[in-house]
Amino acid sequence: MESERLRIFDEDRNPIGTASREDVHKFGYWHVVFHCWLISKEVGTNYIYLQLRSETKKDYPGMFDITAAGHLLADETVRDGVREIKEEIGIDLKFEELIPLGIFDYSVVRENFIDKEIANVFLYKTTKNLEDFNLQLEEVAGIVKAEFNEFMALWLGKKENIKVSGFRIDGEGKRILLNEYVGKERFVPHQPSFYQEINKTIKEVLLGG
């Protein structure tokens, strides 16, 4: 996976060629990714779905993250990103079913790891239940949902913890129910402004639809 080739861009987002995934994060090249957030509405309340990253992941193991997301390879278009949804969480969707939220820059610098993403972000209004998710266990260890308004409040600094409920897969492949309160420290450390902008855009879509 580290040898996969990704399209890379300079600081002005001009294309400058390709690089391995390892070098992309080593040297901090801007690169293109696909994000899709799933939202459901139950008895008048909107819920946002979050994946629990596998404990074997090199980056951010065991943390909550975007419902489905991944890198776009050098020979892929944004439309091809829909494969991430099927691969990671087992929900088979067509690109045309997704609601585009826009393109967002995201940058995090840590020791020996620089992540500069040009994120093509989408929303899908789902009627699926938790039982419908079929996880790629080397990538995703579980799925939970949280009230969308609570999730927004968390990233606006209005709440310290929010309730998530769902399941994780244990070492024997069994589904273990999850019901717990979590704070920001349990989430992949995307910039708070990134979460805030995404939440704002999702809210606008929900109010409009």
N, CA, C and O of each residue as an XYZ file, in Angstrom:
836
protein
N       0.824     -1.207      0.000
C       0.000      0.000      0.000
C       0.862      1.263      0.000
O       0.531      2.248     -0.660
N       1.978      1.227      0.751
C       2.842      2.403      0.823
C       3.486      2.723     -0.515
O       3.942      3.845     -0.736
N       3.527      1.720     -1.430
C       4.145      1.945     -2.733
C       3.152      2.425     -3.785
O       3.549      2.734     -4.909
N       1.873      2.492     -3.442
C       0.868      2.987     -4.386
C       1.227      4.399     -4.833
O       1.716      5.207     -4.044
N       0.978      4.682     -6.103
C       1.320      5.988     -6.652
C       0.125      6.939     -6.551
O      -1.000      6.590     -6.910
N       0.396      8.139     -6.055
C      -0.627      9.171     -5.907
C      -0.215     10.392     -6.706
O       0.976     10.671     -6.850
N      -1.192     11.124     -7.226
C      -0.908     12.408     -7.871
C      -0.542     13.416     -6.799
O      -1.166     13.462     -5.739
N       0.474     14.226     -7.077
C       0.920     15.202     -6.079
C       0.893     16.614     -6.652
O       0.939     16.823     -7.865
N       0.815     17.584     -5.723
C       0.635     18.983     -6.083
C       1.553     19.847     -5.231
O       1.925     19.472     -4.119
N       1.916     21.024     -5.774
C       2.740     21.944     -4.996
C       1.865     22.766     -4.055
O       0.663     22.520     -3.955
N       2.454     23.732     -3.369
C       1.716     24.518     -2.381
C       0.617     25.374     -2.995
O      -0.296     25.814     -2.295
N       0.704     25.614     -4.320
C      -0.341     26.359     -5.028
C      -1.345     25.429     -5.673
O      -2.195     25.858     -6.453
N      -1.241     24.129     -5.336
C      -2.141     23.076     -5.837
C      -1.962     22.834     -7.339
O      -2.890     22.375     -8.005
N      -0.791     23.136     -7.867
C      -0.478     22.804     -9.250
C       0.068     21.381     -9.307
O       0.898     21.010     -8.476
N      -0.387     20.566    -10.284
C       0.112     19.189    -10.377
C       1.599     19.154    -10.712
O       2.070     19.883    -11.585
N       2.328     18.295    -10.006
C       3.777     18.198    -10.230
C       4.231     16.762    -10.458
O       5.430     16.484    -10.450
N       3.284     15.845    -10.662
C       3.669     14.465    -10.952
C       3.026     13.465    -10.033
O       1.895     13.663     -9.589
N       3.736     12.381     -9.736
C       3.229     11.345     -8.840
C       4.319     10.967     -7.843
O       5.499     11.242     -8.060
N       3.910     10.340     -6.761
C       4.840      9.865     -5.742
C       4.199      8.691     -5.019
O       2.980      8.525     -5.053
N       5.015      7.882     -4.367
C       4.479      6.786     -3.567
C       3.741      7.352     -2.357
O       4.009      8.472     -1.923
N       2.828      6.582     -1.828
C       2.092      7.026     -0.641
C       3.062      7.330      0.511
O       2.872      8.289      1.259
N       4.099      6.496      0.637
C       5.083      6.713      1.684
C       5.762      8.071      1.537
O       5.908      8.807      2.512
N       6.180      8.399      0.307
C       6.862      9.676      0.084
C       5.916     10.866      0.211
O       6.317     11.952      0.630
N       4.653     10.646     -0.159
C       3.666     11.719     -0.026
C       3.594     12.202      1.420
O       3.542     13.404      1.679
N       3.591     11.261      2.351
C       3.486     11.619      3.765
C       4.842     11.930      4.390
O       4.913     12.577      5.435
N       5.907     11.475      3.759
C       7.246     11.777      4.256
C       7.644     13.210      3.923
O       8.190     13.927      4.763
N       7.361     13.623      2.671
C       7.791     14.936      2.204
C       6.675     15.984      2.227
O       6.920     17.162      1.968
N       5.459     15.553      2.535
C       4.360     16.500      2.684
C       3.815     17.063      1.395
O       3.532     18.258      1.305
N       3.662     16.201      0.380
C       3.051     16.658     -0.873
C       1.530     16.739     -0.708
O       0.918     15.900     -0.048
N       0.943     17.755     -1.315
C      -0.511     17.800     -1.399
C      -0.981     16.670     -2.311
O      -0.361     16.401     -3.340
N      -2.084     16.003     -1.933
C      -2.598     14.883     -2.711
C      -4.121     14.833     -2.574
O      -4.695     15.442     -1.671
N      -4.757     14.103     -3.476
C      -6.219     14.100     -3.561
C      -6.805     12.907     -2.806
O      -6.337     11.776     -2.938
N      -7.837     13.188     -2.015
C      -8.532     12.134     -1.279
C     -10.041     12.260     -1.481
O     -10.547     13.285     -1.938
N     -10.735     11.192     -1.128
C     -12.195     11.098     -1.237
C     -12.771     10.872      0.150
O     -12.343      9.964      0.863
N     -13.743     11.698      0.538
C     -14.427     11.554      1.828
C     -15.932     11.421      1.586
O     -16.496     12.132      0.754
N     -16.561     10.529      2.298
C     -18.030     10.449      2.242
C     -18.585     10.259      3.649
O     -18.237      9.312      4.355
N     -19.461     11.189      4.036
C     -20.151     11.123      5.324
C     -21.559     10.568      5.096
O     -22.257     11.004      4.181
N     -21.971      9.620      5.916
C     -23.330      9.097      5.842
C     -24.168      9.717      6.962
O     -23.737      9.827      8.109
N     -25.362     10.110      6.584
C     -26.328     10.723      7.499
C     -27.650      9.973      7.383
O     -28.061      9.594      6.286
N     -28.309      9.760      8.508
C     -29.655      9.182      8.470
C     -30.591     10.049      9.303
O     -30.151     10.831     10.145
N     -31.876      9.898      9.055
C     -32.872     10.620      9.844
C     -33.816      9.608     10.470
O     -34.454      8.820      9.772
N     -33.898      9.640     11.797
C     -34.716      8.687     12.539
C     -35.611      9.440     13.505
O     -35.133     10.117     14.415
N     -36.906      9.316     13.300
C     -37.907      9.966     14.153
C     -37.564     11.453     14.322
O     -37.579     11.993     15.429
N     -37.260     12.081     13.209
C     -37.028     13.524     13.200
C     -35.647     13.972     13.644
O     -35.376     15.172     13.687
N     -34.762     13.029     13.978
C     -33.410     13.372     14.429
C     -32.382     12.901     13.406
O     -32.431     11.759     12.949
N     -31.454     13.783     13.049
C     -30.381     13.427     12.121
C     -29.219     12.804     12.884
O     -28.814     13.289     13.941
N     -28.693     11.715     12.322
C     -27.535     11.030     12.888
C     -26.407     10.984     11.865
O     -26.646     10.799     10.672
N     -25.184     11.152     12.340
C     -24.021     11.039     11.477
C     -23.279      9.757     11.837
O     -23.116      9.431     13.013
N     -22.832      9.034     10.811
C     -22.139      7.766     11.015
C     -20.628      7.977     10.989
O     -20.107      8.758     10.192
N     -19.944      7.271     11.871
C     -18.490      7.385     11.999
C     -17.872      5.992     11.988
O     -18.418      5.052     12.567
N     -16.732      5.871     11.327
C     -16.045      4.585     11.381
C     -15.048      4.577     12.533
O     -14.482      5.607     12.901
N     -14.851      3.391     13.089
C     -13.814      3.163     14.088
C     -12.646      2.508     13.362
O     -12.762      1.383     12.875
N     -11.531      3.210     13.293
C     -10.389      2.707     12.551
C      -9.793      1.475     13.232
O      -9.766      1.373     14.458
N      -9.319      0.551     12.409
C      -8.733     -0.670     12.927
C      -7.527     -0.372     13.814
O      -6.812      0.605     13.591
N      -7.307     -1.205     14.805
C      -6.150     -1.059     15.684
C      -4.839     -1.373     14.968
O      -3.760     -1.042     15.460
N      -4.939     -2.015     13.799
C      -3.728     -2.361     13.044
C      -3.341     -1.279     12.039
O      -2.324     -1.404     11.356
N      -4.146     -0.216     11.942
C      -3.823      0.866     11.015
C      -2.538      1.562     11.448
O      -2.294      1.755     12.639
N      -1.721      1.937     10.468
C      -0.476      2.647     10.764
C      -0.766      4.038     11.324
O      -0.090      4.499     12.243
N      -1.773      4.697     10.766
C      -2.115      6.056     11.172
C      -3.427      6.065     11.951
O      -4.427      5.509     11.497
N      -3.420      6.691     13.111
C      -4.608      6.910     13.942
C      -5.382      5.622     14.256
O      -6.603      5.598     14.100
N      -4.706      4.556     14.693
C      -5.439      3.316     15.009
C      -6.425      3.525     16.153
O      -6.154      4.263     17.100
N      -7.581      2.858     16.045
C      -8.557      2.871     17.120
C      -9.260      4.188     17.348
O      -9.836      4.401     18.415
N      -9.228      5.089     16.361
C      -9.878      6.388     16.509
C     -11.090      6.479     15.587
O     -11.164      5.790     14.569
N     -12.031      7.334     15.955
C     -13.213      7.543     15.127
C     -12.886      8.509     13.991
O     -12.092      9.436     14.145
N     -13.528      8.260     12.833
C     -13.176      9.025     11.634
C     -14.380      9.133     10.707
O     -15.468      8.641     11.005
N     -14.151      9.793      9.575
C     -15.138      9.942      8.501
C     -15.733      8.575      8.167
O     -15.037      7.564      8.253
N     -17.002      8.533      7.791
C     -17.670      7.250      7.544
C     -16.881      6.366      6.592
O     -16.649      5.191      6.877
N     -16.468      6.932      5.458
C     -15.639      6.197      4.491
C     -14.746      7.208      3.782
O     -15.201      8.276      3.372
N     -13.475      6.860      3.646
C     -12.537      7.802      3.037
C     -11.306      7.061      2.550
O     -11.001      5.962      3.012
N     -10.595      7.687      1.600
C      -9.370      7.065      1.129
C      -8.662      7.906      0.090
O      -9.203      8.893     -0.409
N      -7.449      7.504     -0.226
C      -6.648      8.194     -1.225
C      -7.107      7.827     -2.630
O      -7.531      6.698     -2.877
N      -7.021      8.785     -3.546
C      -7.248      8.511     -4.953
C      -5.900      8.223     -5.607
O      -4.966      9.015     -5.486
N      -5.802      7.096     -6.297
C      -4.561      6.714     -6.948
C      -4.314      7.584     -8.181
O      -5.208      8.284     -8.657
N      -3.097      7.522     -8.677
C      -2.677      8.410     -9.767
C      -3.553      8.278    -11.010
O      -3.744      9.249    -11.742
N      -4.086      7.077    -11.250
C      -4.888      6.852    -12.456
C      -6.391      6.927    -12.184
O      -7.187      6.539    -13.040
N      -6.793      7.418    -11.012
C      -8.203      7.478    -10.664
C      -8.738      8.907    -10.723
O      -7.997      9.876    -10.559
N     -10.045      9.011    -10.960
C     -10.743     10.290    -10.889
C     -11.531     10.333     -9.585
O     -11.604      9.341     -8.861
N     -12.114     11.478     -9.296
C     -12.922     11.606     -8.083
C     -14.084     10.621     -8.104
O     -14.461     10.084     -7.063
N     -14.649     10.384     -9.275
C     -15.766      9.431     -9.385
C     -15.360      8.042     -8.889
O     -16.173      7.314     -8.319
N     -14.103      7.688     -9.112
C     -13.632      6.367     -8.699
C     -13.590      6.226     -7.181
O     -13.541      5.111     -6.660
N     -13.610      7.343     -6.477
C     -13.543      7.301     -5.026
C     -14.707      6.586     -4.384
O     -14.616      6.158     -3.233
N     -15.804      6.450     -5.114
C     -16.986      5.776     -4.553
C     -16.651      4.347     -4.144
O     -17.348      3.760     -3.317
N     -15.591      3.782     -4.716
C     -15.197      2.412     -4.360
C     -14.852      2.296     -2.876
O     -15.006      1.231     -2.280
N     -14.382      3.408     -2.279
C     -14.002      3.379     -0.874
C     -15.183      3.013      0.026
O     -15.019      2.344      1.046
N     -16.368      3.459     -0.366
C     -17.554      3.181      0.447
C     -17.843      1.683      0.462
O     -18.105      1.097      1.512
N     -17.791      1.079     -0.719
C     -18.024     -0.359     -0.828
C     -16.940     -1.144     -0.124
O     -17.231     -2.092      0.605
N     -15.678     -0.756     -0.337
C     -14.555     -1.500      0.233
C     -14.533     -1.429      1.750
O     -14.353     -2.448      2.416
N     -14.714     -0.237      2.301
C     -14.526     -0.057      3.741
C     -15.727     -0.473      4.572
O     -15.572     -1.100      5.620
N     -16.935     -0.124      4.107
C     -18.105     -0.367      4.965
C     -19.185     -1.226      4.304
O     -20.238     -1.466      4.894
N     -18.919     -1.690      3.075
C     -19.824     -2.648      2.440
C     -21.126     -2.086      1.934
O     -22.073     -2.839      1.706
N     -21.202     -0.767      1.748
C     -22.411     -0.138      1.205
C     -22.141      0.198     -0.257
O     -21.245      0.984     -0.564
N     -22.915     -0.396     -1.151
C     -22.675     -0.252     -2.594
C     -23.501      0.910     -3.146
O     -24.723      0.811     -3.253
N     -22.838      1.999     -3.492
C     -23.522      3.196     -3.988
C     -22.985      3.606     -5.349
O     -21.864      3.259     -5.723
N     -23.802      4.348     -6.079
C     -23.355      4.957     -7.324
C     -22.922      6.394     -7.034
O     -23.461      7.050     -6.143
N     -21.959      6.861     -7.786
C     -21.440      8.216     -7.570
C     -22.565      9.247     -7.656
O     -22.563     10.237     -6.924
N     -23.521      9.012     -8.550
C     -24.616      9.968     -8.759
C     -25.536     10.077     -7.546
O     -26.306     11.032     -7.441
N     -25.468      9.121     -6.640
C     -26.305      9.156     -5.440
C     -25.726     10.070     -4.356
O     -26.410     10.393     -3.386
N     -24.481     10.479     -4.520
C     -23.808     11.270     -3.503
C     -24.083     12.759     -3.696
O     -24.252     13.230     -4.821
N     -24.125     13.481     -2.599
C     -24.318     14.936     -2.628
C     -22.949     15.593     -2.439
O     -22.337     15.437     -1.383
N     -22.457     16.328     -3.448
C     -21.136     16.961     -3.288
C     -21.195     18.117     -2.297
O     -22.073     18.976     -2.376
N     -20.250     18.124     -1.367
C     -20.172     19.199     -0.376
C     -19.085     20.215     -0.705
O     -19.085     21.327     -0.175
N     -18.160     19.831     -1.579
C     -17.105     20.757     -1.968
C     -15.723     20.137     -1.813
O     -15.582     18.957     -1.492
N     -14.715     20.957     -2.047
C     -13.319     20.540     -1.917
C     -12.694     21.328     -0.766
O     -12.736     22.558     -0.743
N     -12.119     20.603      0.178
C     -11.588     21.214      1.393
C     -10.117     20.829      1.561
O      -9.752     19.664      1.407
N      -9.289     21.803      1.872
C      -7.895     21.531      2.197
C      -7.773     21.145      3.664
O      -8.482     21.673      4.521
N      -6.874     20.225      3.937
C      -6.682     19.738      5.292
C      -5.202     19.419      5.473
O      -4.617     18.722      4.644
N      -4.597     19.911      6.530
C      -3.163     19.704      6.733
C      -2.852     19.429      8.196
O      -3.269     20.171      9.086
N      -2.109     18.345      8.432
C      -1.646     18.012      9.772
C      -0.179     17.589      9.678
O       0.194     16.789      8.820
N       0.627     18.126     10.555
C       2.050     17.788     10.572
C       2.384     17.172     11.926
O       2.195     17.794     12.971
N       2.882     15.947     11.889
C       3.339     15.271     13.092
C       4.756     14.758     12.838
O       5.262     14.841     11.719
N       5.377     14.240     13.861
C       6.713     13.684     13.699
C       6.702     12.546     12.678
O       5.954     11.581     12.832
N       7.522     12.656     11.646
C       7.665     11.636     10.602
C       6.392     11.404      9.790
O       6.266     10.383      9.114
N       5.447     12.348      9.852
C       4.199     12.162      9.095
C       3.604     13.527      8.777
O       3.261     14.290      9.680
N       3.486     13.830      7.484
C       2.887     15.084      7.041
C       1.718     14.738      6.126
O       1.901     14.073      5.107
N       0.544     15.178      6.481
C      -0.658     14.843      5.711
C      -1.291     16.118      5.178
O      -1.884     16.893      5.928
N      -1.157     16.328      3.869
C      -1.743     17.499      3.214
C      -2.723     17.013      2.157
O      -2.337     16.580      1.072
N      -3.999     17.097      2.505
C      -5.035     16.519      1.662
C      -5.865     17.580      0.945
O      -6.219     18.612      1.514
N      -6.165     17.295     -0.320
C      -7.176     18.026     -1.081
C      -8.386     17.103     -1.080
O      -8.484     16.180     -1.888
N      -9.303     17.370     -0.160
C     -10.391     16.433      0.116
C     -11.642     16.766     -0.694
O     -12.214     17.848     -0.556
N     -12.055     15.833     -1.530
C     -13.326     15.918     -2.247
C     -14.378     15.269     -1.354
O     -14.384     14.052     -1.171
N     -15.257     16.083     -0.809
C     -16.141     15.629      0.271
C     -17.583     15.482     -0.222
O     -18.109     16.338     -0.934
N     -18.200     14.373      0.178
C     -19.563     14.059     -0.257
C     -20.405     13.633      0.941
O     -19.896     13.255      1.996
N     -21.710     13.713      0.728
C     -22.693     13.300      1.735
C     -23.639     12.294      1.105
O     -23.991     12.411     -0.068
N     -24.047     11.311      1.885
C     -25.069     10.381      1.431
C     -26.120     10.241      2.518
O     -25.807      9.910      3.661
N     -27.371     10.497      2.151
C     -28.484     10.321      3.077
C     -28.926      8.869      2.999
O     -29.503      8.433      2.002
N     -28.651      8.135      4.051
C     -28.881      6.694      4.024
C     -30.131      6.287      4.795
O     -30.546      6.961      5.737
N     -30.714      5.183      4.379
C     -31.793      4.551      5.134
C     -31.320      3.198      5.671
O     -32.117      2.396      6.156
N     -30.020      2.963      5.576
C     -29.447      1.699      6.051
C     -29.473      1.645      7.577
O     -29.507      2.673      8.253
N     -29.456      0.422      8.098
C     -29.320      0.200      9.525
C     -27.898     -0.249      9.828
O     -27.153     -0.602      8.914
N     -27.518     -0.241     11.087
C     -26.182     -0.680     11.464
C     -25.912     -2.116     11.014
O     -24.771     -2.486     10.735
N     -26.963     -2.909     10.947
C     -26.806     -4.307     10.531
C     -26.388     -4.431      9.068
O     -25.890     -5.476      8.650
N     -26.588     -3.372      8.293
C     -26.290     -3.426      6.856
C     -24.819     -3.177      6.539
O     -24.399     -3.373      5.398
N     -24.034     -2.755      7.512
C     -22.630     -2.464      7.258
C     -21.805     -3.751      7.298
O     -21.912     -4.550      8.228
N     -20.988     -3.928      6.273
C     -20.089     -5.084      6.184
C     -18.669     -4.543      6.082
O     -18.277     -4.017      5.041
N     -17.905     -4.669      7.147
C     -16.663     -3.916      7.283
C     -15.441     -4.633      6.718
O     -15.328     -5.858      6.776
N     -14.533     -3.830      6.171
C     -13.213     -4.302      5.748
C     -12.315     -4.254      6.992
O     -11.776     -3.200      7.331
N     -12.159     -5.379      7.658
C     -11.623     -5.380      9.012
C     -10.182     -4.901      9.117
O      -9.785     -4.400     10.169
N      -9.394     -5.040      8.066
C      -8.028     -4.520      8.146
C      -8.007     -2.995      8.138
O      -6.992     -2.380      8.466
N      -9.141     -2.382      7.759
C      -9.249     -0.927      7.726
C     -10.180     -0.390      8.818
O      -9.869      0.600      9.480
N     -11.318     -1.053      8.995
C     -12.392     -0.537      9.853
C     -12.785     -1.587     10.893
O     -13.090     -2.732     10.559
N     -12.769     -1.171     12.158
C     -13.076     -2.107     13.243
C     -14.507     -1.986     13.745
O     -14.979     -2.845     14.490
N     -15.208     -0.912     13.338
C     -16.569     -0.732     13.824
C     -17.239      0.471     13.197
O     -16.603      1.262     12.501
N     -18.528      0.600     13.449
C     -19.330      1.735     12.980
C     -20.200      2.210     14.136
O     -20.823      1.408     14.832
N     -20.234      3.528     14.329
C     -21.129      4.112     15.328
C     -21.872      5.290     14.708
O     -21.508      5.789     13.644
N     -22.912      5.713     15.396
C     -23.616      6.914     14.968
C     -23.759      7.847     16.160
O     -23.781      7.416     17.313
N     -23.858      9.140     15.851
C     -24.053     10.162     16.878
C     -25.075     11.153     16.370
O     -25.200     11.356     15.162
N     -25.810     11.774     17.281
C     -26.734     12.817     16.845
C     -25.933     13.928     16.173
O     -24.940     14.407     16.720
N     -26.370     14.332     14.986
C     -25.606     15.311     14.232
C     -25.465     16.628     14.993
O     -24.391     17.229     14.988
N     -26.516     17.076     15.635
C     -26.443     18.331     16.390
C     -25.422     18.240     17.531
O     -24.743     19.216     17.849
N     -25.327     17.057     18.136
C     -24.343     16.845     19.196
C     -22.920     16.878     18.612
O     -22.009     17.467     19.195
N     -22.756     16.240     17.465
C     -21.458     16.211     16.795
C     -21.009     17.634     16.451
O     -19.842     17.983     16.630
N     -21.940     18.448     15.958
C     -21.612     19.849     15.667
C     -21.201     20.581     16.934
O     -20.215     21.318     16.946
N     -21.965     20.370     17.999
C     -21.683     21.064     19.255
C     -20.307     20.703     19.798
O     -19.624     21.547     20.377
N     -19.896     19.440     19.611
C     -18.580     19.003     20.065
C     -17.478     19.824     19.412
O     -16.562     20.294     20.088
N     -17.567     19.993     18.112
C     -16.494     20.676     17.370
C     -16.599     22.195     17.434
O     -15.671     22.904     17.046
N     -17.728     22.688     17.924
C     -17.848     24.127     18.182
C     -17.435     24.469     19.610
O     -17.466     25.631     20.014
N     -17.048     23.444     20.369
C     -16.615     23.669     21.741
C     -17.754     23.849     22.725
O     -17.542     24.315     23.844
N     -18.960     23.483     22.318
C     -20.112     23.647     23.182
C     -20.392     22.422     24.050
O     -21.169     22.497     25.002
N     -19.758     21.291     23.723
C     -19.899     20.075     24.518
C     -18.522     19.431     24.655
O     -17.688     19.517     23.754
N     -18.302     18.786     25.797
C     -17.042     18.090     26.030
C     -17.082     16.650     25.531
O     -16.074     16.097     25.092
N     -18.272     16.058     25.608
C     -18.436     14.658     25.217
C     -19.775     14.474     24.521
O     -20.731     15.201     24.789
N     -19.834     13.494     23.625
C     -21.093     13.148     22.978
C     -21.274     11.633     23.008
O     -20.305     10.881     23.111
N     -22.519     11.203     22.916
C     -22.811      9.775     22.931
C     -22.694      9.195     21.530
O     -23.210      9.763     20.568
N     -22.009      8.057     21.423
C     -21.974      7.297     20.176
C     -22.498      5.896     20.466
O     -22.292      5.351     21.551
N     -23.170      5.331     19.488
C     -23.693      3.977     19.655
C     -23.535      3.220     18.349
O     -23.699      3.782     17.266
N     -23.218      1.947     18.461
C     -23.025      1.126     17.273
C     -22.388     -0.189     17.649
O     -22.819     -0.843     18.598
N     -21.357     -0.586     16.908
C     -20.708     -1.864     17.187
C     -19.246     -1.830     16.753
O     -18.833     -1.008     15.935
N     -18.486     -2.744     17.325
C     -17.134     -3.022     16.855
C     -17.011     -4.529     16.673
O     -17.783     -5.301     17.241
N     -16.033     -4.934     15.876
C     -15.799     -6.359     15.651
C     -14.632     -6.800     16.533
O     -13.559     -6.197     16.498
N     -14.847     -7.857     17.324
C     -13.765     -8.321     18.201
C     -12.833     -9.272     17.450
O     -13.013     -9.511     16.256
N     -11.842     -9.812     18.152
C     -10.839    -10.666     17.524
C     -11.388    -11.965     16.971
O     -10.734    -12.622     16.161
N     -12.587    -12.344     17.402
C     -13.213    -13.560     16.909
C     -14.245    -13.286     15.822
O     -14.953    -14.191     15.378
N     -14.321    -12.023     15.398
C     -15.251    -11.673     14.327
C     -16.669    -11.423     14.796
O     -17.584    -11.341     13.977
N     -16.868    -11.301     16.098
C     -18.204    -11.068     16.633
C     -18.456     -9.571     16.805
O     -17.541     -8.798     17.091
N     -19.707     -9.186     16.626
C     -20.099     -7.791     16.805
C     -20.363     -7.509     18.283
O     -21.197     -8.155     18.916
N     -19.642     -6.542     18.809
C     -19.801     -6.129     20.195
C     -20.462     -4.753     20.211
O     -19.972     -3.824     19.569
N     -21.560     -4.618     20.935
C     -22.279     -3.348     20.974
C     -21.442     -2.281     21.665
O     -20.759     -2.546     22.654
N     -21.511     -1.063     21.118
C     -20.828      0.083     21.692
C     -21.859      1.133     22.073
O     -22.706      1.502     21.260
N     -21.790      1.601     23.280
C     -22.583      2.731     23.756
C     -21.706      3.480     24.745
O     -21.519      3.032     25.877
N     -21.172      4.610     24.327
C     -20.257      5.321     25.206
C     -20.242      6.809     24.894
O     -20.734      7.251     23.856
N     -19.671      7.564     25.809
C     -19.497      8.992     25.613
C     -18.031      9.246     25.269
O     -17.130      8.733     25.933
N     -17.804     10.034     24.234
C     -16.442     10.271     23.759
C     -16.211     11.766     23.557
O     -17.134     12.523     23.256
N     -14.954     12.168     23.731
C     -14.558     13.549     23.488
C     -13.718     13.659     22.232
O     -13.521     12.670     21.525
N     -13.224     14.848     21.949
C     -12.459     15.092     20.729
C     -11.222     14.208     20.634
O     -10.767     13.879     19.538
N     -10.683     13.825     21.788
C      -9.441     13.052     21.779
C      -9.611     11.673     21.159
O      -8.621     11.016     20.835
N     -10.853     11.224     20.991
C     -11.109      9.914     20.397
C     -11.241      9.979     18.871
O     -11.393      8.949     18.214
N     -11.185     11.177     18.318
C     -11.346     11.351     16.879
C     -10.011     11.611     16.194
O      -9.095     12.181     16.786
N      -9.914     11.179     14.924
C      -8.734     11.520     14.130
C      -8.548     13.035     14.187
O      -9.505     13.778     13.969
N      -7.327     13.508     14.478
C      -7.124     14.938     14.713
C      -7.087     15.806     13.454
O      -6.120     16.524     13.202
N      -8.169     15.720     12.669
C      -8.341     16.723     11.624
C      -8.441     18.082     12.330
O      -8.844     18.151     13.491
N      -8.082     19.133     11.646
C      -8.184     20.456     12.249
C      -9.627     20.727     12.682
O     -10.553     20.402     11.938
N      -9.846     21.318     13.873
C     -11.208     21.660     14.279
C     -11.945     22.479     13.231
O     -13.150     22.313     13.044
N     -11.221     23.368     12.542
C     -11.860     24.182     11.504
C     -12.375     23.315     10.360
O     -13.375     23.646      9.724
N     -11.682     22.197     10.101
C     -12.137     21.271      9.056
C     -13.470     20.650      9.464
O     -14.424     20.649      8.686
N     -13.531     20.122     10.686
C     -14.792     19.556     11.173
C     -15.894     20.609     11.169
O     -17.028     20.315     10.791
N     -15.578     21.812     11.580
C     -16.581     22.871     11.645
C     -17.131     23.220     10.264
O     -18.338     23.391     10.097
N     -16.248     23.323      9.285
C     -16.685     23.657      7.927
C     -17.532     22.540      7.325
O     -18.544     22.802      6.674
N     -17.115     21.298      7.546
C     -17.891     20.160      7.046
C     -19.275     20.140      7.697
O     -20.286     19.983      7.014
N     -19.310     20.300      9.008
C     -20.594     20.301      9.714
C     -21.509     21.413      9.217
O     -22.708     21.206      9.030
N     -20.937     22.592      9.006
C     -21.719     23.723      8.514
C     -22.331     23.413      7.153
O     -23.499     23.713      6.905
N     -21.535     22.811      6.277
C     -22.011     22.490      4.932
C     -23.075     21.395      4.973
O     -24.075     21.473      4.259
N     -22.861     20.367      5.814
C     -23.871     19.310      5.948
C     -25.170     19.901      6.476
O     -26.246     19.554      5.989
N     -25.089     20.786      7.462
C     -26.286     21.412      8.027
C     -27.066     22.168      6.955
O     -28.295     22.110      6.914
N     -26.351     22.869      6.099
C     -27.004     23.629      5.020
C     -27.749     22.691      4.077
O     -28.854     22.996      3.627
N     -27.128     21.535      3.779
C     -27.790     20.554      2.924
C     -29.033     19.999      3.601
O     -30.076     19.858      2.962
N     -28.934     19.682      4.891
C     -30.067     19.114      5.616
C     -31.227     20.103      5.714
O     -32.388     19.721      5.575
N     -30.910     21.362      5.951
C     -31.950     22.391      6.050
C     -32.599     22.647      4.700
O     -33.771     23.009      4.608
N     -31.797     22.448      3.647
C     -32.333     22.677      2.311
C     -33.134     21.512      1.781
O     -33.919     21.654      0.842
N     -32.927     20.335      2.402
C     -33.601     19.163      1.882
C     -34.500     18.512      2.869
O     -35.135     17.504      2.556
